[in-house]
């Protein structure tokens, strides 16, 4: 069987913007104005695709309760308005459409609460390259009292915890709404909850046949490289905030 070596053209970088996950309770829902007050100073922007669910704040897993009537779990909505200073938000069923009519505040008794989050990863088409490195800590397990010989004994090690770090080279464009520009701006976002990368080594037409590394991430630095001979570029550094999900095999 012939083996085909993958090239860099098979890769891709998908992203969820930072500061796009927030929580709220039934008391934060106002019937009549269709308003939900989520956390203030998030990074939600008009037109962002978002979804809603009920979560258990004590475990971070699925919670029990019902979303405000008018919203359905797993359905994509679009931010219609969001006020940074107060966190007041309305959503629409279509991008630019009218606000979804909320007819009840829903139910979510503590520790349960409602969560709004960015709907899905989106491709950044202005990425020149990305890199991700996995390292393992080494633990010294050398023992004393080894057999005396002519040569020095060697130390012994076992692998410890894993860690990861990544970077992406992103082109700056003249379109403010471009996701590449938003990624650069997100380095300065105070609340980065929601930031996530899906790094494809081999992007195919179906997800099952694609190979990828997915992670929630912290954006650590941005380094600008400007000169008259090249396109403007920013180098972004990031780190996973937990264990990445590795899907490195293609299966239908």
PyMOL commands that set and color helices and strands:
alter all, ss='L'
color gray80, all
select helices_A, chain A and resi 8-10+26-28+179-186+207-209
alter helices_A, ss='H'
color red, helices_A
select strands_A, chain A and resi 12-16+22-24+29-30+35-37+49-56+77-82+88-92+112-118+122-123+127-140+157-171+196-202+211-225+233-240+245-247
alter strands_A, ss='S'
color yellow, strands_A
deselect
rebuild
show_as cartoon
